[in-house]
Amino acid sequence: MKTKIVFISILVLLFSLPAEAQCAMCRAVLESEEGQETAKGINNGIVYLMIIPYVLIAVVGYFIYRNKKKPGSQQ
């Protein structure tokens, strides 16, 4: 069961699609620029900021799971 979860997680990470996370106002201002380097930088920053809450929830969930599975912690 664990190997199946690890395998699926690896597949999701390898085949993830790039996310476009700009609001309409940011996109309108940044599309007028030549080269689109600033737009790519802002887009990457937004995506990184979106990832942080998910990572924090995953870490907290892992610690809760680990504490529930400790031997001798049954009531």
PDB file of N, CA, C, O and CB in Angstrom:
ATOM      1  N   MET A   1       0.825  -1.194   0.000  1.00  0.00           N
ATOM      2  CA  MET A   1       0.000   0.000   0.000  1.00  0.00           C
ATOM      3  C   MET A   1       0.871   1.260   0.000  1.00  0.00           C
ATOM      4  O   MET A   1       0.579   2.221  -0.712  1.00  0.00           O
ATOM      5  CB  MET A   1      -0.940  -0.003   1.212  1.00  0.00           C
ATOM      6  N   LYS A   2       1.950   1.251   0.807  1.00  0.00           N
ATOM      7  CA  LYS A   2       2.829   2.429   0.858  1.00  0.00           C
ATOM      8  C   LYS A   2       3.515   2.665  -0.482  1.00  0.00           C
ATOM      9  O   LYS A   2       3.665   3.808  -0.916  1.00  0.00           O
ATOM     10  CB  LYS A   2       3.884   2.263   1.962  1.00  0.00           C
ATOM     11  N   THR A   3       3.929   1.590  -1.133  1.00  0.00           N
ATOM     12  CA  THR A   3       4.624   1.758  -2.409  1.00  0.00           C
ATOM     13  C   THR A   3       3.688   2.340  -3.461  1.00  0.00           C
ATOM     14  O   THR A   3       4.120   3.099  -4.328  1.00  0.00           O
ATOM     15  CB  THR A   3       5.196   0.417  -2.893  1.00  0.00           C
ATOM     16  N   LYS A   4       2.412   1.987  -3.387  1.00  0.00           N
ATOM     17  CA  LYS A   4       1.446   2.524  -4.339  1.00  0.00           C
ATOM     18  C   LYS A   4       1.279   4.034  -4.129  1.00  0.00           C
ATOM     19  O   LYS A   4       1.203   4.788  -5.099  1.00  0.00           O
ATOM     20  CB  LYS A   4       0.086   1.801  -4.195  1.00  0.00           C
ATOM     21  N   ILE A   5       1.222   4.470  -2.880  1.00  0.00           N
ATOM     22  CA  ILE A   5       1.073   5.892  -2.577  1.00  0.00           C
ATOM     23  C   ILE A   5       2.317   6.655  -3.016  1.00  0.00           C
ATOM     24  O   ILE A   5       2.203   7.740  -3.586  1.00  0.00           O
ATOM     25  CB  ILE A   5       0.814   6.104  -1.070  1.00  0.00           C
ATOM     26  N   VAL A   6       3.494   6.110  -2.760  1.00  0.00           N
ATOM     27  CA  VAL A   6       4.741   6.763  -3.163  1.00  0.00           C
ATOM     28  C   VAL A   6       4.815   6.853  -4.685  1.00  0.00           C
ATOM     29  O   VAL A   6       5.216   7.883  -5.228  1.00  0.00           O
ATOM     30  CB  VAL A   6       5.968   5.996  -2.607  1.00  0.00           C
ATOM     31  N   PHE A   7       4.436   5.795  -5.364  1.00  0.00           N
ATOM     32  CA  PHE A   7       4.471   5.769  -6.826  1.00  0.00           C
ATOM     33  C   PHE A   7       3.528   6.821  -7.409  1.00  0.00           C
ATOM     34  O   PHE A   7       3.899   7.544  -8.335  1.00  0.00           O
ATOM     35  CB  PHE A   7       4.095   4.370  -7.347  1.00  0.00           C
ATOM     36  N   ILE A   8       2.327   6.908  -6.878  1.00  0.00           N
ATOM     37  CA  ILE A   8       1.359   7.896  -7.367  1.00  0.00           C
ATOM     38  C   ILE A   8       1.854   9.315  -7.070  1.00  0.00           C
ATOM     39  O   ILE A   8       1.690  10.211  -7.899  1.00  0.00           O
ATOM     40  CB  ILE A   8      -0.033   7.664  -6.720  1.00  0.00           C
ATOM     41  N   SER A   9       2.453   9.526  -5.900  1.00  0.00           N
ATOM     42  CA  SER A   9       2.986  10.849  -5.561  1.00  0.00           C
ATOM     43  C   SER A   9       4.089  11.263  -6.519  1.00  0.00           C
ATOM     44  O   SER A   9       4.139  12.416  -6.949  1.00  0.00           O
ATOM     45  CB  SER A   9       3.513  10.860  -4.129  1.00  0.00           C
ATOM     46  N   ILE A  10       4.964  10.342  -6.854  1.00  0.00           N
ATOM     47  CA  ILE A  10       6.048  10.643  -7.791  1.00  0.00           C
ATOM     48  C   ILE A  10       5.490  10.970  -9.168  1.00  0.00           C
ATOM     49  O   ILE A  10       5.961  11.900  -9.822  1.00  0.00           O
ATOM     50  CB  ILE A  10       7.029   9.464  -7.883  1.00  0.00           C
ATOM     51  N   LEU A  11       4.488  10.212  -9.615  1.00  0.00           N
ATOM     52  CA  LEU A  11       3.878  10.490 -10.917  1.00  0.00           C
ATOM     53  C   LEU A  11       3.228  11.868 -10.952  1.00  0.00           C
ATOM     54  O   LEU A  11       3.350  12.589 -11.942  1.00  0.00           O
ATOM     55  CB  LEU A  11       2.843   9.421 -11.254  1.00  0.00           C
ATOM     56  N   VAL A  12       2.542  12.233  -9.881  1.00  0.00           N
ATOM     57  CA  VAL A  12       1.894  13.548  -9.828  1.00  0.00           C
ATOM     58  C   VAL A  12       2.938  14.655  -9.884  1.00  0.00           C
ATOM     59  O   VAL A  12       2.738  15.656 -10.572  1.00  0.00           O
ATOM     60  CB  VAL A  12       1.040  13.686  -8.550  1.00  0.00           C
ATOM     61  N   LEU A  13       4.049  14.490  -9.171  1.00  0.00           N
ATOM     62  CA  LEU A  13       5.091  15.515  -9.182  1.00  0.00           C
ATOM     63  C   LEU A  13       5.785  15.611 -10.536  1.00  0.00           C
ATOM     64  O   LEU A  13       6.139  16.707 -10.971  1.00  0.00           O
ATOM     65  CB  LEU A  13       6.117  15.227  -8.100  1.00  0.00           C
ATOM     66  N   LEU A  14       5.981  14.484 -11.204  1.00  0.00           N
ATOM     67  CA  LEU A  14       6.672  14.492 -12.486  1.00  0.00           C
ATOM     68  C   LEU A  14       5.812  15.042 -13.618  1.00  0.00           C
ATOM     69  O   LEU A  14       6.318  15.707 -14.522  1.00  0.00           O
ATOM     70  CB  LEU A  14       7.125  13.100 -12.828  1.00  0.00           C
ATOM     71  N   PHE A  15       4.525  14.766 -13.567  1.00  0.00           N
ATOM     72  CA  PHE A  15       3.650  15.146 -14.671  1.00  0.00           C
ATOM     73  C   PHE A  15       2.700  16.283 -14.319  1.00  0.00           C
ATOM     74  O   PHE A  15       1.608  16.378 -14.880  1.00  0.00           O
ATOM     75  CB  PHE A  15       2.858  13.957 -15.118  1.00  0.00           C
ATOM     76  N   SER A  16       3.107  17.139 -13.401  1.00  0.00           N
ATOM     77  CA  SER A  16       2.265  18.276 -13.052  1.00  0.00           C
ATOM     78  C   SER A  16       2.329  19.327 -14.152  1.00  0.00           C
ATOM     79  O   SER A  16       3.358  19.503 -14.804  1.00  0.00           O
ATOM     80  CB  SER A  16       2.694  18.881 -11.701  1.00  0.00           C
ATOM     81  N   LEU A  17       1.227  20.012 -14.342  1.00  0.00           N
ATOM     82  CA  LEU A  17       1.145  21.043 -15.369  1.00  0.00           C
ATOM     83  C   LEU A  17       1.571  22.386 -14.783  1.00  0.00           C
ATOM     84  O   LEU A  17       1.341  22.640 -13.600  1.00  0.00           O
ATOM     85  CB  LEU A  17      -0.288  21.129 -15.950  1.00  0.00           C
ATOM     86  N   PRO A  18       2.175  23.231 -15.571  1.00  0.00           N
ATOM     87  CA  PRO A  18       2.538  24.549 -15.050  1.00  0.00           C
ATOM     88  C   PRO A  18       1.282  25.350 -14.725  1.00  0.00           C
ATOM     89  O   PRO A  18       0.297  25.306 -15.463  1.00  0.00           O
ATOM     90  CB  PRO A  18       3.416  25.316 -16.063  1.00  0.00           C
ATOM     91  N   ALA A  19       1.325  26.071 -13.629  1.00  0.00           N
ATOM     92  CA  ALA A  19       0.158  26.834 -13.182  1.00  0.00           C
ATOM     93  C   ALA A  19       0.310  28.296 -13.565  1.00  0.00           C
ATOM     94  O   ALA A  19       1.396  28.864 -13.449  1.00  0.00           O
ATOM     95  CB  ALA A  19      -0.035  26.699 -11.659  1.00  0.00           C
ATOM     96  N   GLU A  20      -0.748  28.887 -14.010  1.00  0.00           N
ATOM     97  CA  GLU A  20      -0.796  30.315 -14.294  1.00  0.00           C
ATOM     98  C   GLU A  20      -1.646  30.943 -13.201  1.00  0.00           C
ATOM     99  O   GLU A  20      -2.847  30.682 -13.127  1.00  0.00           O
ATOM    100  CB  GLU A  20      -1.378  30.614 -15.737  1.00  0.00           C
ATOM    101  N   ALA A  21      -1.037  31.771 -12.346  1.00  0.00           N
ATOM    102  CA  ALA A  21      -1.730  32.233 -11.158  1.00  0.00           C
ATOM    103  C   ALA A  21      -1.831  33.747 -11.060  1.00  0.00           C
ATOM    104  O   ALA A  21      -1.876  34.281  -9.952  1.00  0.00           O
ATOM    105  CB  ALA A  21      -1.046  31.707  -9.952  1.00  0.00           C
ATOM    106  N   GLN A  22      -1.868  34.436 -12.153  1.00  0.00           N
ATOM    107  CA  GLN A  22      -1.944  35.888 -12.094  1.00  0.00           C
ATOM    108  C   GLN A  22      -3.400  36.338 -12.112  1.00  0.00           C
ATOM    109  O   GLN A  22      -4.249  35.737 -12.769  1.00  0.00           O
ATOM    110  CB  GLN A  22      -1.170  36.521 -13.261  1.00  0.00           C
ATOM    111  N   CYS A  23      -3.660  37.404 -11.380  1.00  0.00           N
ATOM    112  CA  CYS A  23      -4.996  37.989 -11.435  1.00  0.00           C
ATOM    113  C   CYS A  23      -5.132  38.762 -12.754  1.00  0.00           C
ATOM    114  O   CYS A  23      -4.146  38.978 -13.458  1.00  0.00           O
ATOM    115  CB  CYS A  23      -5.257  38.925 -10.199  1.00  0.00           C
ATOM    116  N   ALA A  24      -6.333  39.165 -13.071  1.00  0.00           N
ATOM    117  CA  ALA A  24      -6.592  39.843 -14.344  1.00  0.00           C
ATOM    118  C   ALA A  24      -5.851  41.184 -14.440  1.00  0.00           C
ATOM    119  O   ALA A  24      -5.347  41.541 -15.505  1.00  0.00           O
ATOM    120  CB  ALA A  24      -8.096  40.067 -14.520  1.00  0.00           C
ATOM    121  N   MET A  25      -5.788  41.911 -13.348  1.00  0.00           N
ATOM    122  CA  MET A  25      -5.115  43.210 -13.374  1.00  0.00           C
ATOM    123  C   MET A  25      -3.605  43.050 -13.576  1.00  0.00           C
ATOM    124  O   MET A  25      -3.002  43.780 -14.363  1.00  0.00           O
ATOM    125  CB  MET A  25      -5.393  43.977 -12.073  1.00  0.00           C
ATOM    126  N   CYS A  26      -3.000  42.099 -12.869  1.00  0.00           N
ATOM    127  CA  CYS A  26      -1.554  41.878 -13.024  1.00  0.00           C
ATOM    128  C   CYS A  26      -1.238  41.418 -14.441  1.00  0.00           C
ATOM    129  O   CYS A  26      -0.254  41.855 -15.039  1.00  0.00           O
ATOM    130  CB  CYS A  26      -1.044  40.835 -12.000  1.00  0.00           C
ATOM    131  N   ARG A  27      -2.070  40.540 -14.971  1.00  0.00           N
ATOM    132  CA  ARG A  27      -1.834  40.035 -16.321  1.00  0.00           C
ATOM    133  C   ARG A  27      -1.914  41.162 -17.338  1.00  0.00           C
ATOM    134  O   ARG A  27      -1.086  41.226 -18.248  1.00  0.00           O
ATOM    135  CB  ARG A  27      -2.842  38.937 -16.670  1.00  0.00           C
ATOM    136  N   ALA A  28      -2.889  42.051 -17.206  1.00  0.00           N
ATOM    137  CA  ALA A  28      -3.060  43.141 -18.171  1.00  0.00           C
ATOM    138  C   ALA A  28      -1.860  44.082 -18.154  1.00  0.00           C
ATOM    139  O   ALA A  28      -1.428  44.550 -19.207  1.00  0.00           O
ATOM    140  CB  ALA A  28      -4.346  43.926 -17.872  1.00  0.00           C
ATOM    141  N   VAL A  29      -1.322  44.359 -16.983  1.00  0.00           N
ATOM    142  CA  VAL A  29      -0.176  45.269 -16.885  1.00  0.00           C
ATOM    143  C   VAL A  29       1.086  44.591 -17.412  1.00  0.00           C
ATOM    144  O   VAL A  29       1.880  45.219 -18.113  1.00  0.00           O
ATOM    145  CB  VAL A  29       0.034  45.728 -15.424  1.00  0.00           C
ATOM    146  N   LEU A  30       1.272  43.329 -17.084  1.00  0.00           N
ATOM    147  CA  LEU A  30       2.522  42.651 -17.432  1.00  0.00           C
ATOM    148  C   LEU A  30       2.571  42.141 -18.866  1.00  0.00           C
ATOM    149  O   LEU A  30       3.659  41.885 -19.381  1.00  0.00           O
ATOM    150  CB  LEU A  30       2.742  41.507 -16.501  1.00  0.00           C
ATOM    151  N   GLU A  31       1.427  41.985 -19.526  1.00  0.00           N
ATOM    152  CA  GLU A  31       1.436  41.499 -20.908  1.00  0.00           C
ATOM    153  C   GLU A  31       2.007  42.526 -21.886  1.00  0.00           C
ATOM    154  O   GLU A  31       2.468  42.168 -22.970  1.00  0.00           O
ATOM    155  CB  GLU A  31       0.029  41.123 -21.330  1.00  0.00           C
ATOM    156  N   SER A  32       1.974  43.778 -21.506  1.00  0.00           N
ATOM    157  CA  SER A  32       2.470  44.823 -22.408  1.00  0.00           C
ATOM    158  C   SER A  32       3.998  44.882 -22.443  1.00  0.00           C
ATOM    159  O   SER A  32       4.566  45.576 -23.286  1.00  0.00           O
ATOM    160  CB  SER A  32       1.916  46.178 -21.989  1.00  0.00           C
ATOM    161  N   GLU A  33       4.662  44.172 -21.549  1.00  0.00           N
ATOM    162  CA  GLU A  33       6.125  44.214 -21.473  1.00  0.00           C
ATOM    163  C   GLU A  33       6.766  43.282 -22.504  1.00  0.00           C
ATOM    164  O   GLU A  33       6.233  42.217 -22.813  1.00  0.00           O
ATOM    165  CB  GLU A  33       6.593  43.834 -20.062  1.00  0.00           C
ATOM    166  N   GLU A  34       7.906  43.698 -23.024  1.00  0.00           N
ATOM    167  CA  GLU A  34       8.667  42.863 -23.955  1.00  0.00           C
ATOM    168  C   GLU A  34       9.416  41.777 -23.190  1.00  0.00           C
ATOM    169  O   GLU A  34       9.980  42.052 -22.131  1.00  0.00           O
ATOM    170  CB  GLU A  34       9.655  43.722 -24.781  1.00  0.00           C
ATOM    171  N   GLY A  35       9.433  40.561 -23.701  1.00  0.00           N
ATOM    172  CA  GLY A  35      10.215  39.474 -23.114  1.00  0.00           C
ATOM    173  C   GLY A  35       9.495  38.691 -22.039  1.00  0.00           C
ATOM    174  O   GLY A  35       9.813  37.522 -21.820  1.00  0.00           O
ATOM    175  N   GLN A  36       8.549  39.291 -21.371  1.00  0.00           N
ATOM    176  CA  GLN A  36       7.719  38.617 -20.374  1.00  0.00           C
ATOM    177  C   GLN A  36       8.494  38.065 -19.180  1.00  0.00           C
ATOM    178  O   GLN A  36       7.983  37.191 -18.481  1.00  0.00           O
ATOM    179  CB  GLN A  36       6.978  37.504 -21.025  1.00  0.00           C
ATOM    180  N   GLU A  37       9.698  38.542 -18.926  1.00  0.00           N
ATOM    181  CA  GLU A  37      10.495  38.037 -17.802  1.00  0.00           C
ATOM    182  C   GLU A  37       9.898  38.443 -16.454  1.00  0.00           C
ATOM    183  O   GLU A  37       9.884  37.641 -15.520  1.00  0.00           O
ATOM    184  CB  GLU A  37      11.933  38.547 -17.905  1.00  0.00           C
ATOM    185  N   THR A  38       9.412  39.667 -16.343  1.00  0.00           N
ATOM    186  CA  THR A  38       8.800  40.116 -15.095  1.00  0.00           C
ATOM    187  C   THR A  38       7.532  39.333 -14.821  1.00  0.00           C
ATOM    188  O   THR A  38       7.271  38.965 -13.676  1.00  0.00           O
ATOM    189  CB  THR A  38       8.498  41.621 -15.144  1.00  0.00           C
ATOM    190  N   ALA A  39       6.736  39.070 -15.851  1.00  0.00           N
ATOM    191  CA  ALA A  39       5.496  38.308 -15.681  1.00  0.00           C
ATOM    192  C   ALA A  39       5.795  36.890 -15.204  1.00  0.00           C
ATOM    193  O   ALA A  39       5.086  36.359 -14.348  1.00  0.00           O
ATOM    194  CB  ALA A  39       4.703  38.267 -16.999  1.00  0.00           C
ATOM    195  N   LYS A  40       6.834  36.280 -15.751  1.00  0.00           N
ATOM    196  CA  LYS A  40       7.201  34.924 -15.317  1.00  0.00           C
ATOM    197  C   LYS A  40       7.651  34.925 -13.860  1.00  0.00           C
ATOM    198  O   LYS A  40       7.318  34.010 -13.107  1.00  0.00           O
ATOM    199  CB  LYS A  40       8.317  34.349 -16.214  1.00  0.00           C
ATOM    200  N   GLY A  41       8.402  35.940 -13.460  1.00  0.00           N
ATOM    201  CA  GLY A  41       8.865  36.036 -12.084  1.00  0.00           C
ATOM    202  C   GLY A  41       7.718  36.219 -11.099  1.00  0.00           C
ATOM    203  O   GLY A  41       7.687  35.586 -10.043  1.00  0.00           O
ATOM    204  N   ILE A  42       6.779  37.087 -11.451  1.00  0.00           N
ATOM    205  CA  ILE A  42       5.622  37.306 -10.575  1.00  0.00           C
ATOM    206  C   ILE A  42       4.772  36.043 -10.501  1.00  0.00           C
ATOM    207  O   ILE A  42       4.289  35.682  -9.428  1.00  0.00           O
ATOM    208  CB  ILE A  42       4.770  38.497 -11.076  1.00  0.00           C
ATOM    209  N   ASN A  43       4.588  35.376 -11.623  1.00  0.00           N
ATOM    210  CA  ASN A  43       3.803  34.146 -11.648  1.00  0.00           C
ATOM    211  C   ASN A  43       4.443  33.082 -10.770  1.00  0.00           C
ATOM    212  O   ASN A  43       3.741  32.407 -10.017  1.00  0.00           O
ATOM    213  CB  ASN A  43       3.655  33.631 -13.084  1.00  0.00           C
ATOM    214  N   ASN A  44       5.750  32.917 -10.849  1.00  0.00           N
ATOM    215  CA  ASN A  44       6.433  31.934 -10.007  1.00  0.00           C
ATOM    216  C   ASN A  44       6.307  32.282  -8.525  1.00  0.00           C
ATOM    217  O   ASN A  44       6.121  31.393  -7.693  1.00  0.00           O
ATOM    218  CB  ASN A  44       7.907  31.840 -10.395  1.00  0.00           C
ATOM    219  N   GLY A  45       6.405  33.558  -8.196  1.00  0.00           N
ATOM    220  CA  GLY A  45       6.249  33.978  -6.807  1.00  0.00           C
ATOM    221  C   GLY A  45       4.866  33.663  -6.263  1.00  0.00           C
ATOM    222  O   GLY A  45       4.732  33.221  -5.122  1.00  0.00           O
ATOM    223  N   ILE A  46       3.851  33.885  -7.060  1.00  0.00           N
ATOM    224  CA  ILE A  46       2.482  33.586  -6.634  1.00  0.00           C
ATOM    225  C   ILE A  46       2.306  32.092  -6.406  1.00  0.00           C
ATOM    226  O   ILE A  46       1.688  31.678  -5.425  1.00  0.00           O
ATOM    227  CB  ILE A  46       1.468  34.085  -7.676  1.00  0.00           C
ATOM    228  N   VAL A  47       2.843  31.291  -7.302  1.00  0.00           N
ATOM    229  CA  VAL A  47       2.723  29.836  -7.148  1.00  0.00           C
ATOM    230  C   VAL A  47       3.456  29.365  -5.895  1.00  0.00           C
ATOM    231  O   VAL A  47       2.935  28.520  -5.167  1.00  0.00           O
ATOM    232  CB  VAL A  47       3.278  29.110  -8.392  1.00  0.00           C
ATOM    233  N   TYR A  48       4.639  29.884  -5.627  1.00  0.00           N
ATOM    234  CA  TYR A  48       5.365  29.502  -4.417  1.00  0.00           C
ATOM    235  C   TYR A  48       4.589  29.889  -3.166  1.00  0.00           C
ATOM    236  O   TYR A  48       4.552  29.127  -2.199  1.00  0.00           O
ATOM    237  CB  TYR A  48       6.748  30.152  -4.397  1.00  0.00           C
ATOM    238  N   LEU A  49       3.973  31.057  -3.174  1.00  0.00           N
ATOM    239  CA  LEU A  49       3.169  31.470  -2.022  1.00  0.00           C
ATOM    240  C   LEU A  49       1.951  30.580  -1.835  1.00  0.00           C
ATOM    241  O   LEU A  49       1.495  30.388  -0.707  1.00  0.00           O
ATOM    242  CB  LEU A  49       2.727  32.917  -2.180  1.00  0.00           C
ATOM    243  N   MET A  50       1.418  30.035  -2.917  1.00  0.00           N
ATOM    244  CA  MET A  50       0.267  29.128  -2.809  1.00  0.00           C
ATOM    245  C   MET A  50       0.676  27.773  -2.240  1.00  0.00           C
ATOM    246  O   MET A  50      -0.142  27.104  -1.609  1.00  0.00           O
ATOM    247  CB  MET A  50      -0.395  28.938  -4.180  1.00  0.00           C
ATOM    248  N   ILE A  51       1.911  27.359  -2.448  1.00  0.00           N
ATOM    249  CA  ILE A  51       2.366  26.037  -2.011  1.00  0.00           C
ATOM    250  C   ILE A  51       2.581  25.983  -0.504  1.00  0.00           C
ATOM    251  O   ILE A  51       2.373  24.931   0.101  1.00  0.00           O
ATOM    252  CB  ILE A  51       3.654  25.659  -2.729  1.00  0.00           C
ATOM    253  N   ILE A  52       2.990  27.076   0.116  1.00  0.00           N
ATOM    254  CA  ILE A  52       3.364  27.085   1.532  1.00  0.00           C
ATOM    255  C   ILE A  52       2.253  26.573   2.447  1.00  0.00           C
ATOM    256  O   ILE A  52       2.548  25.745   3.309  1.00  0.00           O
ATOM    257  CB  ILE A  52       3.749  28.483   1.947  1.00  0.00           C
ATOM    258  N   PRO A  53       0.996  27.007   2.322  1.00  0.00           N
ATOM    259  CA  PRO A  53      -0.037  26.472   3.221  1.00  0.00           C
ATOM    260  C   PRO A  53      -0.244  24.974   3.068  1.00  0.00           C
ATOM    261  O   PRO A  53      -0.500  24.286   4.057  1.00  0.00           O
ATOM    262  CB  PRO A  53      -1.346  27.179   2.977  1.00  0.00           C
ATOM    263  N   TYR A  54      -0.139  24.452   1.846  1.00  0.00           N
ATOM    264  CA  TYR A  54      -0.309  23.017   1.641  1.00  0.00           C
ATOM    265  C   TYR A  54       0.815  22.225   2.296  1.00  0.00           C
ATOM    266  O   TYR A  54       0.575  21.162   2.868  1.00  0.00           O
ATOM    267  CB  TYR A  54      -0.371  22.699   0.152  1.00  0.00           C
ATOM    268  N   VAL A  55       2.021  22.727   2.217  1.00  0.00           N
ATOM    269  CA  VAL A  55       3.153  22.050   2.857  1.00  0.00           C
ATOM    270  C   VAL A  55       2.981  22.072   4.378  1.00  0.00           C
ATOM    271  O   VAL A  55       3.234  21.066   5.040  1.00  0.00           O
ATOM    272  CB  VAL A  55       4.497  22.721   2.451  1.00  0.00           C
ATOM    273  N   LEU A  56       2.559  23.197   4.933  1.00  0.00           N
ATOM    274  CA  LEU A  56       2.346  23.276   6.372  1.00  0.00           C
ATOM    275  C   LEU A  56       1.256  22.321   6.839  1.00  0.00           C
ATOM    276  O   LEU A  56       1.412  21.666   7.869  1.00  0.00           O
ATOM    277  CB  LEU A  56       1.992  24.693   6.768  1.00  0.00           C
ATOM    278  N   ILE A  57       0.163  22.234   6.102  1.00  0.00           N
ATOM    279  CA  ILE A  57      -0.910  21.302   6.460  1.00  0.00           C
ATOM    280  C   ILE A  57      -0.419  19.865   6.363  1.00  0.00           C
ATOM    281  O   ILE A  57      -0.775  19.041   7.205  1.00  0.00           O
ATOM    282  CB  ILE A  57      -2.138  21.506   5.550  1.00  0.00           C
ATOM    283  N   ALA A  58       0.387  19.546   5.363  1.00  0.00           N
ATOM    284  CA  ALA A  58       0.922  18.194   5.222  1.00  0.00           C
ATOM    285  C   ALA A  58       1.839  17.840   6.389  1.00  0.00           C
ATOM    286  O   ALA A  58       1.792  16.715   6.886  1.00  0.00           O
ATOM    287  CB  ALA A  58       1.678  18.058   3.898  1.00  0.00           C
ATOM    288  N   VAL A  59       2.668  18.775   6.831  1.00  0.00           N
ATOM    289  CA  VAL A  59       3.577  18.522   7.953  1.00  0.00           C
ATOM    290  C   VAL A  59       2.789  18.301   9.238  1.00  0.00           C
ATOM    291  O   VAL A  59       3.084  17.375   9.994  1.00  0.00           O
ATOM    292  CB  VAL A  59       4.566  19.693   8.128  1.00  0.00           C
ATOM    293  N   VAL A  60       1.798  19.136   9.491  1.00  0.00           N
ATOM    294  CA  VAL A  60       0.971  18.967  10.689  1.00  0.00           C
ATOM    295  C   VAL A  60       0.222  17.635  10.629  1.00  0.00           C
ATOM    296  O   VAL A  60       0.140  16.926  11.632  1.00  0.00           O
ATOM    297  CB  VAL A  60      -0.028  20.143  10.834  1.00  0.00           C
ATOM    298  N   GLY A  61      -0.316  17.299   9.482  1.00  0.00           N
ATOM    299  CA  GLY A  61      -1.004  16.021   9.311  1.00  0.00           C
ATOM    300  C   GLY A  61      -0.084  14.839   9.551  1.00  0.00           C
ATOM    301  O   GLY A  61      -0.487  13.844  10.154  1.00  0.00           O
ATOM    302  N   TYR A  62       1.154  14.946   9.079  1.00  0.00           N
ATOM    303  CA  TYR A  62       2.115  13.865   9.290  1.00  0.00           C
ATOM    304  C   TYR A  62       2.407  13.672  10.775  1.00  0.00           C
ATOM    305  O   TYR A  62       2.451  12.540  11.256  1.00  0.00           O
ATOM    306  CB  TYR A  62       3.415  14.151   8.530  1.00  0.00           C
ATOM    307  N   PHE A  63       2.606  14.771  11.504  1.00  0.00           N
ATOM    308  CA  PHE A  63       2.886  14.650  12.933  1.00  0.00           C
ATOM    309  C   PHE A  63       1.686  14.095  13.697  1.00  0.00           C
ATOM    310  O   PHE A  63       1.863  13.318  14.635  1.00  0.00           O
ATOM    311  CB  PHE A  63       3.286  16.007  13.506  1.00  0.00           C
ATOM    312  N   ILE A  64       0.487  14.473  13.318  1.00  0.00           N
ATOM    313  CA  ILE A  64      -0.707  13.905  13.955  1.00  0.00           C
ATOM    314  C   ILE A  64      -0.791  12.419  13.661  1.00  0.00           C
ATOM    315  O   ILE A  64      -1.071  11.624  14.558  1.00  0.00           O
ATOM    316  CB  ILE A  64      -1.989  14.622  13.471  1.00  0.00           C
ATOM    317  N   TYR A  65      -0.554  12.035  12.415  1.00  0.00           N
ATOM    318  CA  TYR A  65      -0.586  10.625  12.036  1.00  0.00           C
ATOM    319  C   TYR A  65       0.473   9.837  12.801  1.00  0.00           C
ATOM    320  O   TYR A  65       0.203   8.742  13.294  1.00  0.00           O
ATOM    321  CB  TYR A  65      -0.375  10.469  10.522  1.00  0.00           C
ATOM    322  N   ARG A  66       1.674  10.394  12.899  1.00  0.00           N
ATOM    323  CA  ARG A  66       2.758   9.701  13.593  1.00  0.00           C
ATOM    324  C   ARG A  66       2.451   9.528  15.078  1.00  0.00           C
ATOM    325  O   ARG A  66       2.744   8.480  15.653  1.00  0.00           O
ATOM    326  CB  ARG A  66       4.070  10.462  13.417  1.00  0.00           C
ATOM    327  N   ASN A  67       1.866  10.542  15.698  1.00  0.00           N
ATOM    328  CA  ASN A  67       1.517  10.451  17.110  1.00  0.00           C
ATOM    329  C   ASN A  67       0.379   9.466  17.356  1.00  0.00           C
ATOM    330  O   ASN A  67       0.351   8.820  18.404  1.00  0.00           O
ATOM    331  CB  ASN A  67       1.138  11.818  17.641  1.00  0.00           C
ATOM    332  N   LYS A  68      -0.539   9.336  16.443  1.00  0.00           N
ATOM    333  CA  LYS A  68      -1.652   8.377  16.585  1.00  0.00           C
ATOM    334  C   LYS A  68      -1.171   6.946  16.408  1.00  0.00           C
ATOM    335  O   LYS A  68      -1.761   6.034  16.988  1.00  0.00           O
ATOM    336  CB  LYS A  68      -2.760   8.681  15.564  1.00  0.00           C
ATOM    337  N   LYS A  69      -0.126   6.720  15.630  1.00  0.00           N
ATOM    338  CA  LYS A  69       0.368   5.370  15.339  1.00  0.00           C
ATOM    339  C   LYS A  69       1.426   4.878  16.308  1.00  0.00           C
ATOM    340  O   LYS A  69       1.930   3.767  16.140  1.00  0.00           O
ATOM    341  CB  LYS A  69       0.922   5.327  13.960  1.00  0.00           C
ATOM    342  N   LYS A  70       1.782   5.665  17.321  1.00  0.00           N
ATOM    343  CA  LYS A  70       2.790   5.227  18.278  1.00  0.00           C
ATOM    344  C   LYS A  70       2.288   4.015  19.053  1.00  0.00           C
ATOM    345  O   LYS A  70       1.136   3.998  19.485  1.00  0.00           O
ATOM    346  CB  LYS A  70       3.156   6.369  19.244  1.00  0.00           C
ATOM    347  N   PRO A  71       3.136   2.995  19.238  1.00  0.00           N
ATOM    348  CA  PRO A  71       2.706   1.834  20.033  1.00  0.00           C
ATOM    349  C   PRO A  71       2.530   2.224  21.503  1.00  0.00           C
ATOM    350  O   PRO A  71       3.316   2.995  22.054  1.00  0.00           O
ATOM    351  CB  PRO A  71       3.731   0.677  19.906  1.00  0.00           C
ATOM    352  N   GLY A  72       1.487   1.678  22.121  1.00  0.00           N
ATOM    353  CA  GLY A  72       1.219   1.977  23.506  1.00  0.00           C
ATOM    354  C   GLY A  72       0.399   3.229  23.715  1.00  0.00           C
ATOM    355  O   GLY A  72       0.140   3.599  24.860  1.00  0.00           O
ATOM    356  N   SER A  73      -0.023   3.900  22.646  1.00  0.00           N
ATOM    357  CA  SER A  73      -0.829   5.105  22.800  1.00  0.00           C
ATOM    358  C   SER A  73      -2.327   4.802  22.719  1.00  0.00           C
ATOM    359  O   SER A  73      -3.153   5.713  22.649  1.00  0.00           O
ATOM    360  CB  SER A  73      -0.448   6.125  21.737  1.00  0.00           C
ATOM    361  N   GLN A  74      -2.665   3.508  22.730  1.00  0.00           N
ATOM    362  CA  GLN A  74      -4.088   3.124  22.678  1.00  0.00           C
ATOM    363  C   GLN A  74      -4.726   3.334  24.036  1.00  0.00           C
ATOM    364  O   GLN A  74      -4.087   3.137  25.069  1.00  0.00           O
ATOM    365  CB  GLN A  74      -4.255   1.649  22.231  1.00  0.00           C
ATOM    366  N   GLN A  75      -5.976   3.731  24.032  1.00  0.00           N
ATOM    367  CA  GLN A  75      -6.688   4.001  25.284  1.00  0.00           C
ATOM    368  C   GLN A  75      -7.522   2.826  25.702  1.00  0.00           C
ATOM    369  O   GLN A  75      -8.190   2.879  26.735  1.00  0.00           O
ATOM    370  CB  GLN A  75      -7.564   5.226  25.150  1.00  0.00           C
TER     371      GLN A  75
END
